[in-house]
Amino acid sequence: MILFTNKAVIPIEFDGISDWVEDGPPAHYVVKNEKWGLMSYDGKVFIPAIYNSLLYHTNSIIGCEKNGKYGILDINNKEIVPCVNDSLVIDYDSYGHTEKKGQFSIKNNGIWKHLDLNGKPIEGIIREEEVEK
């Protein structure tokens, strides 16, 4: 991104850059070699462009996919749930429509596990996909 003063704020090394992150921080998704990252308007790298996809929910919940495996990051690229999962479902109401606190459901080798927003296991929750039909 270049300002009207001809100063490069975001380096001209990316293949693509979004206008903004909807309902997110003042940031852009950036793409380089088909990998996604997240960068502030002033050029600070929040998440390096190393992911196949990113999905912003909140500053502490950013779904990511890397090499066909799924995980959760926060805005500072801290790994909440590592990218080692076959499937990921984020049950979180970021718009405040419900009072549920939120959870993640991850699947590895056909087994679902349920985690709280800190990545800690929750027992006794069953996803619809787990129930044999």
C-alpha positions in Angstrom: 0.0 0.0 0.0 1.4 3.4 -0.9 0.2 6.7 0.7 -0.4 9.8 -1.3 3.0 11.0 -0.1 4.5 8.1 -2.2 5.6 6.3 1.0 5.2 2.5 1.0 3.3 1.5 4.2 2.9 -2.1 3.3 5.7 -3.4 1.2 5.1 -4.0 -2.5 5.8 -7.7 -2.2 2.3 -9.1 -1.9 0.2 -10.5 -4.7 -3.0 -9.2 -3.1 -4.3 -7.1 -0.3 -7.9 -6.6 1.0 -9.6 -3.3 1.6 -10.2 -4.2 5.2 -11.1 -7.0 7.6 -14.9 -7.0 8.0 -15.8 -6.6 11.7 -12.2 -6.8 12.5 -9.2 -4.7 13.5 -7.8 -1.9 11.3 -6.0 -4.4 9.1 -5.7 -6.0 5.7 -5.6 -9.6 4.7 -2.4 -9.9 2.5 -1.6 -12.7 0.0 1.8 -13.8 -1.1 2.4 -16.9 -3.2 -1.2 -18.0 -2.5 -0.6 -17.8 1.3 -2.6 -15.5 3.6 -1.6 -13.2 6.4 -2.9 -10.2 8.4 -1.2 -6.8 8.5 -2.1 -3.5 10.2 -2.8 -0.4 8.1 0.5 0.9 9.1 2.4 -2.2 8.0 2.8 -4.2 11.3 2.6 -7.9 10.6 0.0 -9.5 12.9 0.1 -12.9 11.2 2.7 -13.7 8.5 1.5 -14.8 5.0 2.0 -18.5 5.6 -1.5 -19.9 5.8 -3.8 -21.3 3.1 -6.7 -19.4 4.6 -7.6 -17.2 7.6 -11.0 -16.4 9.0 -11.2 -13.6 11.5 -13.8 -13.8 14.3 -12.2 -11.7 17.1 -8.7 -10.6 18.0 -8.4 -13.9 20.0 -10.1 -16.2 17.5 -8.7 -16.4 14.0 -9.4 -19.7 12.2 -6.5 -20.8 10.1 -5.7 -23.6 7.6 -2.1 -24.7 6.8 -1.3 -27.6 4.4 -4.8 -29.0 4.8 -4.8 -28.9 8.6 -6.8 -26.5 10.8 -6.2 -24.5 13.9 -6.8 -21.2 15.8 -4.6 -18.2 16.3 -4.9 -14.9 18.0 -4.1 -11.5 16.5 -0.5 -11.7 17.7 0.0 -15.0 15.9 -0.1 -17.0 19.2 -1.3 -20.5 18.5 -4.4 -21.3 20.5 -5.1 -24.6 18.7 -2.3 -25.9 16.5 -2.8 -26.6 12.8 -2.9 -30.4 13.1 -6.7 -31.0 12.9 -8.6 -32.6 10.1 -11.7 -30.4 10.7 -12.5 -27.3 12.7 -15.8 -25.8 13.7 -15.9 -22.5 15.6 -19.1 -22.0 17.6 -18.8 -18.4 18.7 -21.3 -15.6 18.5 -19.1 -12.6 17.8 -22.1 -10.4 17.3 -23.6 -10.9 20.7 -26.9 -12.5 19.5 -26.7 -15.2 22.2 -25.1 -15.5 25.6 -23.1 -18.6 24.8 -19.4 -18.2 25.6 -18.2 -20.2 22.6 -16.2 -23.2 21.8 -14.2 -24.9 19.2 -14.8 -28.4 17.9 -11.8 -30.2 16.3 -11.7 -33.5 14.5 -8.6 -35.8 14.2 -8.6 -39.3 12.9 -12.4 -39.4 13.0 -12.6 -38.3 16.7 -14.2 -35.0 17.7 -12.9 -33.1 20.7 -14.5 -29.9 22.1 -12.3 -27.0 23.4 -13.1 -23.8 25.2 -11.9 -20.5 23.9 -8.5 -21.0 25.6 -8.0 -24.4 23.8 -8.8 -26.5 26.9 -11.0 -29.7 26.6 -14.7 -29.5 27.3 -16.4 -32.8 28.2 -20.0 -33.9 27.5 -20.7 -32.0 24.3 -21.7 -33.9 21.1 -21.7 -32.3 17.7 -24.4 -33.3 15.2 -21.7 -34.8 13.0 -20.8 -37.2 15.8 -24.2 -38.8 16.0 -24.6 -41.8 13.7 -27.5 -41.4 11.4 
